[in-house]
Structure formats: structure tokens, C-alpha cells
Amino acid sequence: GRREALLTMGLLGSFVAARAIGRKSSSIPHESENGIAPPGAISVKNLKSNCTACQACVSACPNGIIKPATGEYGFDGLLMPVLSFEKHFCGYDCNVCAQVCPNGALIPQSLEEKKLTQIGQVRFYKEKCIVVTDNTACGACDEHCPTKAITMVAYNDEGLTIPVVDRDICIGCGGCEYVCPAAEKAMIVEPRAVHKLADKPKVEKQEKVVVDEFGF
């Protein structure tokens, strides 16, 4: 609609202005860089140095989780690709975004490399987990973790179990955050400004899970 078009035009104007002024200018206010850069970005710095905000990766992402940044990377990162796990998560067997990038902002990776690239790390907020708040069974996060960075351990004498996270093998795919049923997510992926190599999973990748409309 007209409102969305005006917003897009405004963001484009801001993006062009930021580029014209220059990334090194101390006059540009930088918000805390809390956006999750797509696999292949290597670092937020590399993304900012090479991305033209062409939106090729946004259009190509089969799960629709890449969106134009609106402040996650600061003023000079407007409209650059950032991951959002509200509607889905980063597919374990997908590396499409880097394959379509024409500018070197996302470096193509083999699937083997991508599966070990840590774009972020999940943090578990136990007090928000429905096992704690509702005294009810869950485990959706464990079921959807492709690297088994999440395991379930005994929580109480009633037979309930609760997640434990191994952040070293977490790659930040967002599967756990997406499926978490808590009103205020108990699993939140924290971005890495510089991507790193995660430890190899201790077990083979689990069976592919089909996510239905409820996230389970």
C-alpha cells in the first residue's frame, strides 16, 4: 500500500545518505549491532563493506527469514539482510542466500561448511520456559535442533524435563526460537558480529522434522 511504499522510499533515502556520508564518519550514530547476519557474511563488517542492499538474498530465501534491516546493524546497515525467526528458521540443508549474492557480501559455502558456521548462539531463559511457568511438558526446541545443541534433562519429580543448551555446537539457526511456544520466547538466538566455526555435533543429524502450522 501507499504507507509501505513511503516507508520503503524513506529507508532507501536513508541508506543512500549513509553510503554517501561514509561508514567511517563519526557523525553517523551507530545503534548496537544486534542483527543476525546470514550464513556466508563472515562478519557484519564484511557485510557492510560489500552489500549493496540489492535484496537478492531476501527474495531467494525459501523460508522467508531474511528481511531488510531497519536498524539492527546501525544506521549504515539499513536495508542490508538480517535474519528473523518469527515465521521460520534457517534451513540446515540450505545455502541459497550466499549462492545468489552478486557482490561478495555473502560468500558461497558448501553445505558442510554452512552446517558448522555459527552465525549466532542461543540463550535459554529458563524462567520463561512453559515447563517452568505452566508446569507442562514441552521439548519442541530439542526436537527441532539439527545439531543436538539442546538436550532435555530431568526437571522435577513429576517426570517433566527441561532444556539444557550446549552453546559450542549451536549454529544459531533459530529452529528452537521459532518453535518455542512461550508467549515471551524462552529461546533467543544472540548474533555473532564475527561468524565462527562451531564444534562438530556429538551425534549425527537427527531425522528431518516436518513443522506443521503449530510449530511442532
mmCIF file of the C-alpha atoms, coordinates in Angstrom:
data_MODEL
# 
_entry.id   MODEL 
# 
loop_
_atom_site.group_PDB 
_atom_site.id 
_atom_site.type_symbol 
_atom_site.label_atom_id 
_atom_site.label_alt_id 
_atom_site.label_comp_id 
_atom_site.label_asym_id 
_atom_site.label_entity_id 
_atom_site.label_seq_id 
_atom_site.pdbx_PDB_ins_code 
_atom_site.Cartn_x 
_atom_site.Cartn_y 
_atom_site.Cartn_z 
_atom_site.occupancy 
_atom_site.B_iso_or_equiv 
_atom_site.pdbx_formal_charge 
_atom_site.auth_seq_id 
_atom_site.auth_comp_id 
_atom_site.auth_asym_id 
_atom_site.auth_atom_id 
_atom_site.pdbx_PDB_model_num 
ATOM 1   C CA . GLY A 1 1   ? 0.000  0.000   0.000  1.00 0.00 ? 1   GLY A CA 1 
ATOM 2   C CA . ARG A 1 2   ? 0.894  3.678   -0.050 1.00 0.00 ? 2   ARG A CA 1 
ATOM 3   C CA . ARG A 1 3   ? 2.138  3.606   3.541  1.00 0.00 ? 3   ARG A CA 1 
ATOM 4   C CA . GLU A 1 4   ? 4.525  0.723   2.863  1.00 0.00 ? 4   GLU A CA 1 
ATOM 5   C CA . ALA A 1 5   ? 5.784  2.414   -0.305 1.00 0.00 ? 5   ALA A CA 1 
ATOM 6   C CA . LEU A 1 6   ? 6.521  5.632   1.555  1.00 0.00 ? 6   LEU A CA 1 
ATOM 7   C CA . LEU A 1 7   ? 8.335  3.701   4.283  1.00 0.00 ? 7   LEU A CA 1 
ATOM 8   C CA . THR A 1 8   ? 10.449 1.883   1.708  1.00 0.00 ? 8   THR A CA 1 
ATOM 9   C CA . MET A 1 9   ? 11.294 5.147   -0.046 1.00 0.00 ? 9   MET A CA 1 
ATOM 10  C CA . GLY A 1 10  ? 12.305 6.685   3.261  1.00 0.00 ? 10  GLY A CA 1 
ATOM 11  C CA . LEU A 1 11  ? 14.552 3.763   4.125  1.00 0.00 ? 11  LEU A CA 1 
ATOM 12  C CA . LEU A 1 12  ? 16.130 3.834   0.687  1.00 0.00 ? 12  LEU A CA 1 
ATOM 13  C CA . GLY A 1 13  ? 16.835 7.527   1.115  1.00 0.00 ? 13  GLY A CA 1 
ATOM 14  C CA . SER A 1 14  ? 18.452 6.877   4.485  1.00 0.00 ? 14  SER A CA 1 
ATOM 15  C CA . PHE A 1 15  ? 20.532 4.048   3.033  1.00 0.00 ? 15  PHE A CA 1 
ATOM 16  C CA . VAL A 1 16  ? 21.823 6.230   0.205  1.00 0.00 ? 16  VAL A CA 1 
ATOM 17  C CA . ALA A 1 17  ? 22.566 9.049   2.632  1.00 0.00 ? 17  ALA A CA 1 
ATOM 18  C CA . ALA A 1 18  ? 24.528 6.747   4.927  1.00 0.00 ? 18  ALA A CA 1 
ATOM 19  C CA . ARG A 1 19  ? 26.577 5.468   1.998  1.00 0.00 ? 19  ARG A CA 1 
ATOM 20  C CA . ALA A 1 20  ? 27.231 8.992   0.748  1.00 0.00 ? 20  ALA A CA 1 
ATOM 21  C CA . ILE A 1 21  ? 28.421 10.253  4.106  1.00 0.00 ? 21  ILE A CA 1 
ATOM 22  C CA . GLY A 1 22  ? 30.701 7.260   4.510  1.00 0.00 ? 22  GLY A CA 1 
ATOM 23  C CA . ARG A 1 23  ? 30.861 4.434   7.011  1.00 0.00 ? 23  ARG A CA 1 
ATOM 24  C CA . LYS A 1 24  ? 33.854 5.875   8.820  1.00 0.00 ? 24  LYS A CA 1 
ATOM 25  C CA . SER A 1 25  ? 32.183 9.156   9.670  1.00 0.00 ? 25  SER A CA 1 
ATOM 26  C CA . SER A 1 26  ? 31.910 9.657   13.408 1.00 0.00 ? 26  SER A CA 1 
ATOM 27  C CA . SER A 1 27  ? 28.801 11.762  12.799 1.00 0.00 ? 27  SER A CA 1 
ATOM 28  C CA . ILE A 1 28  ? 26.749 8.669   11.964 1.00 0.00 ? 28  ILE A CA 1 
ATOM 29  C CA . PRO A 1 29  ? 25.034 7.291   15.063 1.00 0.00 ? 29  PRO A CA 1 
ATOM 30  C CA . HIS A 1 30  ? 25.576 3.553   15.430 1.00 0.00 ? 30  HIS A CA 1 
ATOM 31  C CA . GLU A 1 31  ? 22.990 1.539   17.269 1.00 0.00 ? 31  GLU A CA 1 
ATOM 32  C CA . SER A 1 32  ? 24.142 -1.630  18.977 1.00 0.00 ? 32  SER A CA 1 
ATOM 33  C CA . GLU A 1 33  ? 24.647 -4.184  16.235 1.00 0.00 ? 33  GLU A CA 1 
ATOM 34  C CA . ASN A 1 34  ? 22.213 -6.871  17.266 1.00 0.00 ? 34  ASN A CA 1 
ATOM 35  C CA . GLY A 1 35  ? 21.237 -8.278  13.890 1.00 0.00 ? 35  GLY A CA 1 
ATOM 36  C CA . ILE A 1 36  ? 21.962 -11.849 12.823 1.00 0.00 ? 36  ILE A CA 1 
ATOM 37  C CA . ALA A 1 37  ? 23.819 -11.772 9.511  1.00 0.00 ? 37  ALA A CA 1 
ATOM 38  C CA . PRO A 1 38  ? 23.061 -14.607 7.048  1.00 0.00 ? 38  PRO A CA 1 
ATOM 39  C CA . PRO A 1 39  ? 25.460 -17.537 6.646  1.00 0.00 ? 39  PRO A CA 1 
ATOM 40  C CA . GLY A 1 40  ? 28.350 -16.568 4.402  1.00 0.00 ? 40  GLY A CA 1 
ATOM 41  C CA . ALA A 1 41  ? 28.501 -12.991 5.661  1.00 0.00 ? 41  ALA A CA 1 
ATOM 42  C CA . ILE A 1 42  ? 31.684 -13.880 7.585  1.00 0.00 ? 42  ILE A CA 1 
ATOM 43  C CA . SER A 1 43  ? 31.161 -10.785 9.707  1.00 0.00 ? 43  SER A CA 1 
ATOM 44  C CA . VAL A 1 44  ? 28.935 -7.740  9.975  1.00 0.00 ? 44  VAL A CA 1 
ATOM 45  C CA . LYS A 1 45  ? 31.954 -5.704  8.849  1.00 0.00 ? 45  LYS A CA 1 
ATOM 46  C CA . ASN A 1 46  ? 32.273 -7.728  5.638  1.00 0.00 ? 46  ASN A CA 1 
ATOM 47  C CA . LEU A 1 47  ? 28.545 -7.448  5.049  1.00 0.00 ? 47  LEU A CA 1 
ATOM 48  C CA . LYS A 1 48  ? 28.632 -3.672  5.398  1.00 0.00 ? 48  LYS A CA 1 
ATOM 49  C CA . SER A 1 49  ? 31.714 -3.390  3.196  1.00 0.00 ? 49  SER A CA 1 
ATOM 50  C CA . ASN A 1 50  ? 30.213 -5.275  0.265  1.00 0.00 ? 50  ASN A CA 1 
ATOM 51  C CA . CYS A 1 51  ? 26.425 -5.323  0.479  1.00 0.00 ? 51  CYS A CA 1 
ATOM 52  C CA . THR A 1 52  ? 24.508 -3.028  -1.868 1.00 0.00 ? 52  THR A CA 1 
ATOM 53  C CA . ALA A 1 53  ? 21.127 -3.924  -0.357 1.00 0.00 ? 53  ALA A CA 1 
ATOM 54  C CA . CYS A 1 54  ? 20.065 -5.447  -3.670 1.00 0.00 ? 54  CYS A CA 1 
ATOM 55  C CA . GLN A 1 55  ? 17.658 -7.793  -1.834 1.00 0.00 ? 55  GLN A CA 1 
ATOM 56  C CA . ALA A 1 56  ? 18.623 -10.825 -3.953 1.00 0.00 ? 56  ALA A CA 1 
ATOM 57  C CA . CYS A 1 57  ? 19.052 -12.976 -0.839 1.00 0.00 ? 57  CYS A CA 1 
ATOM 58  C CA . VAL A 1 58  ? 15.801 -11.671 0.635  1.00 0.00 ? 58  VAL A CA 1 
ATOM 59  C CA . SER A 1 59  ? 13.914 -12.788 -2.461 1.00 0.00 ? 59  SER A CA 1 
ATOM 60  C CA . ALA A 1 60  ? 15.722 -16.117 -2.771 1.00 0.00 ? 60  ALA A CA 1 
ATOM 61  C CA . CYS A 1 61  ? 15.385 -17.390 0.817  1.00 0.00 ? 61  CYS A CA 1 
ATOM 62  C CA . PRO A 1 62  ? 12.970 -20.353 0.629  1.00 0.00 ? 62  PRO A CA 1 
ATOM 63  C CA . ASN A 1 63  ? 11.962 -19.958 4.282  1.00 0.00 ? 63  ASN A CA 1 
ATOM 64  C CA . GLY A 1 64  ? 11.394 -16.226 4.050  1.00 0.00 ? 64  GLY A CA 1 
ATOM 65  C CA . ILE A 1 65  ? 13.532 -15.424 7.091  1.00 0.00 ? 65  ILE A CA 1 
ATOM 66  C CA . ILE A 1 66  ? 15.797 -12.794 5.529  1.00 0.00 ? 66  ILE A CA 1 
ATOM 67  C CA . LYS A 1 67  ? 14.482 -9.251  5.723  1.00 0.00 ? 67  LYS A CA 1 
ATOM 68  C CA . PRO A 1 68  ? 15.937 -5.782  5.075  1.00 0.00 ? 68  PRO A CA 1 
ATOM 69  C CA . ALA A 1 69  ? 17.487 -4.385  8.243  1.00 0.00 ? 69  ALA A CA 1 
ATOM 70  C CA . THR A 1 70  ? 15.745 -1.398  9.786  1.00 0.00 ? 70  THR A CA 1 
ATOM 71  C CA . GLY A 1 71  ? 18.306 -0.598  12.456 1.00 0.00 ? 71  GLY A CA 1 
ATOM 72  C CA . GLU A 1 72  ? 19.715 -3.910  13.628 1.00 0.00 ? 72  GLU A CA 1 
ATOM 73  C CA . TYR A 1 73  ? 23.140 -3.069  12.184 1.00 0.00 ? 73  TYR A CA 1 
ATOM 74  C CA . GLY A 1 74  ? 23.006 0.637   12.876 1.00 0.00 ? 74  GLY A CA 1 
ATOM 75  C CA . PHE A 1 75  ? 22.319 3.498   10.501 1.00 0.00 ? 75  PHE A CA 1 
ATOM 76  C CA . ASP A 1 76  ? 24.904 2.465   7.918  1.00 0.00 ? 76  ASP A CA 1 
ATOM 77  C CA . GLY A 1 77  ? 23.445 -1.035  7.702  1.00 0.00 ? 77  GLY A CA 1 
ATOM 78  C CA . LEU A 1 78  ? 19.933 -0.044  6.668  1.00 0.00 ? 78  LEU A CA 1 
ATOM 79  C CA . LEU A 1 79  ? 18.248 -2.479  4.249  1.00 0.00 ? 79  LEU A CA 1 
ATOM 80  C CA . MET A 1 80  ? 21.084 -4.983  4.454  1.00 0.00 ? 80  MET A CA 1 
ATOM 81  C CA . PRO A 1 81  ? 19.982 -8.591  5.043  1.00 0.00 ? 81  PRO A CA 1 
ATOM 82  C CA . VAL A 1 82  ? 19.203 -9.668  8.591  1.00 0.00 ? 82  VAL A CA 1 
ATOM 83  C CA . LEU A 1 83  ? 17.634 -12.893 9.826  1.00 0.00 ? 83  LEU A CA 1 
ATOM 84  C CA . SER A 1 84  ? 14.271 -13.001 11.587 1.00 0.00 ? 84  SER A CA 1 
ATOM 85  C CA . PHE A 1 85  ? 12.896 -16.195 13.098 1.00 0.00 ? 85  PHE A CA 1 
ATOM 86  C CA . GLU A 1 86  ? 9.305  -15.064 13.534 1.00 0.00 ? 86  GLU A CA 1 
ATOM 87  C CA . LYS A 1 87  ? 7.974  -17.052 10.569 1.00 0.00 ? 87  LYS A CA 1 
ATOM 88  C CA . HIS A 1 88  ? 10.537 -19.844 10.185 1.00 0.00 ? 88  HIS A CA 1 
ATOM 89  C CA . PHE A 1 89  ? 14.202 -20.685 10.737 1.00 0.00 ? 89  PHE A CA 1 
ATOM 90  C CA . CYS A 1 90  ? 17.382 -21.135 8.707  1.00 0.00 ? 90  CYS A CA 1 
ATOM 91  C CA . GLY A 1 91  ? 17.246 -24.477 6.908  1.00 0.00 ? 91  GLY A CA 1 
ATOM 92  C CA . TYR A 1 92  ? 20.049 -26.838 7.894  1.00 0.00 ? 92  TYR A CA 1 
ATOM 93  C CA . ASP A 1 93  ? 20.371 -28.081 4.314  1.00 0.00 ? 93  ASP A CA 1 
ATOM 94  C CA . CYS A 1 94  ? 20.108 -24.682 2.635  1.00 0.00 ? 94  CYS A CA 1 
ATOM 95  C CA . ASN A 1 95  ? 22.802 -22.281 1.434  1.00 0.00 ? 95  ASN A CA 1 
ATOM 96  C CA . VAL A 1 96  ? 20.817 -20.441 -1.231 1.00 0.00 ? 96  VAL A CA 1 
ATOM 97  C CA . CYS A 1 97  ? 21.344 -16.900 0.075  1.00 0.00 ? 97  CYS A CA 1 
ATOM 98  C CA . ALA A 1 98  ? 25.105 -16.910 -0.420 1.00 0.00 ? 98  ALA A CA 1 
ATOM 99  C CA . GLN A 1 99  ? 24.756 -18.545 -3.834 1.00 0.00 ? 99  GLN A CA 1 
ATOM 100 C CA . VAL A 1 100 ? 22.725 -15.640 -5.210 1.00 0.00 ? 100 VAL A CA 1 
ATOM 101 C CA . CYS A 1 101 ? 24.734 -12.770 -3.687 1.00 0.00 ? 101 CYS A CA 1 
ATOM 102 C CA . PRO A 1 102 ? 26.390 -10.873 -6.568 1.00 0.00 ? 102 PRO A CA 1 
ATOM 103 C CA . ASN A 1 103 ? 28.684 -8.665  -4.510 1.00 0.00 ? 103 ASN A CA 1 
ATOM 104 C CA . GLY A 1 104 ? 30.696 -10.849 -2.128 1.00 0.00 ? 104 GLY A CA 1 
ATOM 105 C CA . ALA A 1 105 ? 28.720 -9.727  0.898  1.00 0.00 ? 105 ALA A CA 1 
ATOM 106 C CA . LEU A 1 106 ? 27.719 -13.362 1.378  1.00 0.00 ? 106 LEU A CA 1 
ATOM 107 C CA . ILE A 1 107 ? 30.461 -15.822 0.456  1.00 0.00 ? 107 ILE A CA 1 
ATOM 108 C CA . PRO A 1 108 ? 29.237 -19.132 -1.008 1.00 0.00 ? 108 PRO A CA 1 
ATOM 109 C CA . GLN A 1 109 ? 29.790 -22.105 1.296  1.00 0.00 ? 109 GLN A CA 1 
ATOM 110 C CA . SER A 1 110 ? 29.434 -25.825 0.847  1.00 0.00 ? 110 SER A CA 1 
ATOM 111 C CA . LEU A 1 111 ? 26.661 -27.358 2.922  1.00 0.00 ? 111 LEU A CA 1 
ATOM 112 C CA . GLU A 1 112 ? 29.304 -28.989 5.100  1.00 0.00 ? 112 GLU A CA 1 
ATOM 113 C CA . GLU A 1 113 ? 30.820 -25.580 5.860  1.00 0.00 ? 113 GLU A CA 1 
ATOM 114 C CA . LYS A 1 114 ? 27.465 -23.921 6.357  1.00 0.00 ? 114 LYS A CA 1 
ATOM 115 C CA . LYS A 1 115 ? 26.358 -26.582 8.849  1.00 0.00 ? 115 LYS A CA 1 
ATOM 116 C CA . LEU A 1 116 ? 29.283 -25.652 11.093 1.00 0.00 ? 116 LEU A CA 1 
ATOM 117 C CA . THR A 1 117 ? 29.067 -21.880 10.671 1.00 0.00 ? 117 THR A CA 1 
ATOM 118 C CA . GLN A 1 118 ? 27.993 -20.246 13.904 1.00 0.00 ? 118 GLN A CA 1 
ATOM 119 C CA . ILE A 1 119 ? 26.041 -17.133 12.942 1.00 0.00 ? 119 ILE A CA 1 
ATOM 120 C CA . GLY A 1 120 ? 24.747 -16.828 16.492 1.00 0.00 ? 120 GLY A CA 1 
ATOM 121 C CA . GLN A 1 121 ? 24.276 -18.715 19.733 1.00 0.00 ? 121 GLN A CA 1 
ATOM 122 C CA . VAL A 1 122 ? 21.050 -19.449 21.534 1.00 0.00 ? 122 VAL A CA 1 
ATOM 123 C CA . ARG A 1 123 ? 20.483 -18.323 25.095 1.00 0.00 ? 123 ARG A CA 1 
ATOM 124 C CA . PHE A 1 124 ? 17.937 -20.184 27.213 1.00 0.00 ? 124 PHE A CA 1 
ATOM 125 C CA . TYR A 1 125 ? 15.789 -18.172 29.592 1.00 0.00 ? 125 TYR A CA 1 
ATOM 126 C CA . LYS A 1 126 ? 14.620 -20.845 31.988 1.00 0.00 ? 126 LYS A CA 1 
ATOM 127 C CA . GLU A 1 127 ? 12.166 -18.598 33.805 1.00 0.00 ? 127 GLU A CA 1 
ATOM 128 C CA . LYS A 1 128 ? 10.213 -18.106 30.547 1.00 0.00 ? 128 LYS A CA 1 
ATOM 129 C CA . CYS A 1 129 ? 10.021 -21.799 29.589 1.00 0.00 ? 129 CYS A CA 1 
ATOM 130 C CA . ILE A 1 130 ? 6.492  -23.226 29.801 1.00 0.00 ? 130 ILE A CA 1 
ATOM 131 C CA . VAL A 1 131 ? 7.876  -26.219 31.676 1.00 0.00 ? 131 VAL A CA 1 
ATOM 132 C CA . VAL A 1 132 ? 8.538  -23.742 34.489 1.00 0.00 ? 132 VAL A CA 1 
ATOM 133 C CA . THR A 1 133 ? 5.711  -21.241 34.026 1.00 0.00 ? 133 THR A CA 1 
ATOM 134 C CA . ASP A 1 134 ? 2.926  -23.731 33.271 1.00 0.00 ? 134 ASP A CA 1 
ATOM 135 C CA . ASN A 1 135 ? 4.351  -26.916 34.779 1.00 0.00 ? 135 ASN A CA 1 
ATOM 136 C CA . THR A 1 136 ? 3.659  -28.635 31.480 1.00 0.00 ? 136 THR A CA 1 
ATOM 137 C CA . ALA A 1 137 ? 5.669  -30.906 29.218 1.00 0.00 ? 137 ALA A CA 1 
ATOM 138 C CA . CYS A 1 138 ? 7.445  -29.499 26.181 1.00 0.00 ? 138 CYS A CA 1 
ATOM 139 C CA . GLY A 1 139 ? 10.599 -30.260 24.224 1.00 0.00 ? 139 GLY A CA 1 
ATOM 140 C CA . ALA A 1 140 ? 9.878  -28.601 20.892 1.00 0.00 ? 140 ALA A CA 1 
ATOM 141 C CA . CYS A 1 141 ? 13.294 -26.921 20.927 1.00 0.00 ? 141 CYS A CA 1 
ATOM 142 C CA . ASP A 1 142 ? 15.110 -30.217 21.387 1.00 0.00 ? 142 ASP A CA 1 
ATOM 143 C CA . GLU A 1 143 ? 13.094 -31.837 18.608 1.00 0.00 ? 143 GLU A CA 1 
ATOM 144 C CA . HIS A 1 144 ? 13.987 -29.112 16.130 1.00 0.00 ? 144 HIS A CA 1 
ATOM 145 C CA . CYS A 1 145 ? 17.687 -28.632 16.873 1.00 0.00 ? 145 CYS A CA 1 
ATOM 146 C CA . PRO A 1 146 ? 19.667 -30.067 13.917 1.00 0.00 ? 146 PRO A CA 1 
ATOM 147 C CA . THR A 1 147 ? 22.977 -30.216 15.797 1.00 0.00 ? 147 THR A CA 1 
ATOM 148 C CA . LYS A 1 148 ? 21.540 -31.511 19.088 1.00 0.00 ? 148 LYS A CA 1 
ATOM 149 C CA . ALA A 1 149 ? 22.862 -28.460 20.902 1.00 0.00 ? 149 ALA A CA 1 
ATOM 150 C CA . ILE A 1 150 ? 19.749 -28.836 23.051 1.00 0.00 ? 150 ILE A CA 1 
ATOM 151 C CA . THR A 1 151 ? 19.063 -31.855 25.235 1.00 0.00 ? 151 THR A CA 1 
ATOM 152 C CA . MET A 1 152 ? 16.362 -32.493 27.805 1.00 0.00 ? 152 MET A CA 1 
ATOM 153 C CA . VAL A 1 153 ? 17.175 -33.286 31.436 1.00 0.00 ? 153 VAL A CA 1 
ATOM 154 C CA . ALA A 1 154 ? 15.032 -34.077 34.461 1.00 0.00 ? 154 ALA A CA 1 
ATOM 155 C CA . TYR A 1 155 ? 13.258 -31.037 35.914 1.00 0.00 ? 155 TYR A CA 1 
ATOM 156 C CA . ASN A 1 156 ? 11.103 -32.352 38.758 1.00 0.00 ? 156 ASN A CA 1 
ATOM 157 C CA . ASP A 1 157 ? 9.680  -35.454 40.394 1.00 0.00 ? 157 ASP A CA 1 
ATOM 158 C CA . GLU A 1 158 ? 6.622  -35.319 38.146 1.00 0.00 ? 158 GLU A CA 1 
ATOM 159 C CA . GLY A 1 159 ? 8.605  -36.550 35.179 1.00 0.00 ? 159 GLY A CA 1 
ATOM 160 C CA . LEU A 1 160 ? 8.956  -33.204 33.437 1.00 0.00 ? 160 LEU A CA 1 
ATOM 161 C CA . THR A 1 161 ? 12.153 -32.428 31.547 1.00 0.00 ? 161 THR A CA 1 
ATOM 162 C CA . ILE A 1 162 ? 13.740 -29.093 30.691 1.00 0.00 ? 162 ILE A CA 1 
ATOM 163 C CA . PRO A 1 163 ? 16.254 -27.974 28.046 1.00 0.00 ? 163 PRO A CA 1 
ATOM 164 C CA . VAL A 1 164 ? 19.996 -27.679 28.555 1.00 0.00 ? 164 VAL A CA 1 
ATOM 165 C CA . VAL A 1 165 ? 21.989 -25.866 25.874 1.00 0.00 ? 165 VAL A CA 1 
ATOM 166 C CA . ASP A 1 166 ? 25.484 -26.609 24.572 1.00 0.00 ? 166 ASP A CA 1 
ATOM 167 C CA . ARG A 1 167 ? 26.324 -23.246 23.009 1.00 0.00 ? 167 ARG A CA 1 
ATOM 168 C CA . ASP A 1 168 ? 29.559 -24.546 21.499 1.00 0.00 ? 168 ASP A CA 1 
ATOM 169 C CA . ILE A 1 169 ? 27.730 -26.693 18.951 1.00 0.00 ? 169 ILE A CA 1 
ATOM 170 C CA . CYS A 1 170 ? 24.843 -24.273 18.415 1.00 0.00 ? 170 CYS A CA 1 
ATOM 171 C CA . ILE A 1 171 ? 24.978 -22.653 14.972 1.00 0.00 ? 171 ILE A CA 1 
ATOM 172 C CA . GLY A 1 172 ? 22.226 -20.103 15.586 1.00 0.00 ? 172 GLY A CA 1 
ATOM 173 C CA . CYS A 1 173 ? 19.784 -21.490 13.013 1.00 0.00 ? 173 CYS A CA 1 
ATOM 174 C CA . GLY A 1 174 ? 16.796 -20.282 15.014 1.00 0.00 ? 174 GLY A CA 1 
ATOM 175 C CA . GLY A 1 175 ? 14.879 -23.556 14.973 1.00 0.00 ? 175 GLY A CA 1 
ATOM 176 C CA . CYS A 1 176 ? 14.445 -23.530 18.731 1.00 0.00 ? 176 CYS A CA 1 
ATOM 177 C CA . GLU A 1 177 ? 13.467 -19.863 18.873 1.00 0.00 ? 177 GLU A CA 1 
ATOM 178 C CA . TYR A 1 178 ? 10.893 -20.292 16.122 1.00 0.00 ? 178 TYR A CA 1 
ATOM 179 C CA . VAL A 1 179 ? 9.118  -23.290 17.642 1.00 0.00 ? 179 VAL A CA 1 
ATOM 180 C CA . CYS A 1 180 ? 9.257  -22.139 21.272 1.00 0.00 ? 180 CYS A CA 1 
ATOM 181 C CA . PRO A 1 181 ? 5.581  -21.882 22.324 1.00 0.00 ? 181 PRO A CA 1 
ATOM 182 C CA . ALA A 1 182 ? 6.166  -19.462 25.200 1.00 0.00 ? 182 ALA A CA 1 
ATOM 183 C CA . ALA A 1 183 ? 4.432  -16.104 24.828 1.00 0.00 ? 183 ALA A CA 1 
ATOM 184 C CA . GLU A 1 184 ? 7.784  -14.481 25.510 1.00 0.00 ? 184 GLU A CA 1 
ATOM 185 C CA . LYS A 1 185 ? 10.348 -16.737 23.865 1.00 0.00 ? 185 LYS A CA 1 
ATOM 186 C CA . ALA A 1 186 ? 12.481 -18.813 26.214 1.00 0.00 ? 186 ALA A CA 1 
ATOM 187 C CA . MET A 1 187 ? 14.988 -19.452 23.424 1.00 0.00 ? 187 MET A CA 1 
ATOM 188 C CA . ILE A 1 188 ? 16.625 -16.399 21.852 1.00 0.00 ? 188 ILE A CA 1 
ATOM 189 C CA . VAL A 1 189 ? 19.441 -16.536 19.311 1.00 0.00 ? 189 VAL A CA 1 
ATOM 190 C CA . GLU A 1 190 ? 22.106 -13.932 20.030 1.00 0.00 ? 190 GLU A CA 1 
ATOM 191 C CA . PRO A 1 191 ? 24.071 -12.749 16.976 1.00 0.00 ? 191 PRO A CA 1 
ATOM 192 C CA . ARG A 1 192 ? 27.775 -13.069 16.409 1.00 0.00 ? 192 ARG A CA 1 
ATOM 193 C CA . ALA A 1 193 ? 29.343 -9.948  14.864 1.00 0.00 ? 193 ALA A CA 1 
ATOM 194 C CA . VAL A 1 194 ? 32.039 -12.264 13.507 1.00 0.00 ? 194 VAL A CA 1 
ATOM 195 C CA . HIS A 1 195 ? 30.936 -15.737 12.487 1.00 0.00 ? 195 HIS A CA 1 
ATOM 196 C CA . LYS A 1 196 ? 32.990 -18.625 13.811 1.00 0.00 ? 196 LYS A CA 1 
ATOM 197 C CA . LEU A 1 197 ? 33.310 -22.359 13.421 1.00 0.00 ? 197 LEU A CA 1 
ATOM 198 C CA . ALA A 1 198 ? 31.083 -24.261 15.813 1.00 0.00 ? 198 ALA A CA 1 
ATOM 199 C CA . ASP A 1 199 ? 32.178 -27.510 17.394 1.00 0.00 ? 199 ASP A CA 1 
ATOM 200 C CA . LYS A 1 200 ? 31.019 -30.554 15.482 1.00 0.00 ? 200 LYS A CA 1 
ATOM 201 C CA . PRO A 1 201 ? 27.796 -32.135 16.751 1.00 0.00 ? 201 PRO A CA 1 
ATOM 202 C CA . LYS A 1 202 ? 28.341 -35.042 19.105 1.00 0.00 ? 202 LYS A CA 1 
ATOM 203 C CA . VAL A 1 203 ? 25.745 -37.102 17.237 1.00 0.00 ? 203 VAL A CA 1 
ATOM 204 C CA . GLU A 1 204 ? 24.659 -37.412 13.660 1.00 0.00 ? 204 GLU A CA 1 
ATOM 205 C CA . LYS A 1 205 ? 21.994 -35.054 12.418 1.00 0.00 ? 205 LYS A CA 1 
ATOM 206 C CA . GLN A 1 206 ? 18.613 -36.186 13.657 1.00 0.00 ? 206 GLN A CA 1 
ATOM 207 C CA . GLU A 1 207 ? 15.769 -37.135 11.372 1.00 0.00 ? 207 GLU A CA 1 
ATOM 208 C CA . LYS A 1 208 ? 14.238 -34.304 9.406  1.00 0.00 ? 208 LYS A CA 1 
ATOM 209 C CA . VAL A 1 209 ? 11.289 -32.885 11.283 1.00 0.00 ? 209 VAL A CA 1 
ATOM 210 C CA . VAL A 1 210 ? 8.258  -31.614 9.399  1.00 0.00 ? 210 VAL A CA 1 
ATOM 211 C CA . VAL A 1 211 ? 6.974  -28.457 11.052 1.00 0.00 ? 211 VAL A CA 1 
ATOM 212 C CA . ASP A 1 212 ? 3.211  -28.066 10.954 1.00 0.00 ? 212 ASP A CA 1 
ATOM 213 C CA . GLU A 1 213 ? 1.242  -24.854 11.376 1.00 0.00 ? 213 GLU A CA 1 
ATOM 214 C CA . PHE A 1 214 ? 1.603  -25.044 15.145 1.00 0.00 ? 214 PHE A CA 1 
ATOM 215 C CA . GLY A 1 215 ? 5.395  -25.325 15.039 1.00 0.00 ? 215 GLY A CA 1 
ATOM 216 C CA . PHE A 1 216 ? 5.546  -28.968 16.151 1.00 0.00 ? 216 PHE A CA 1 
# 
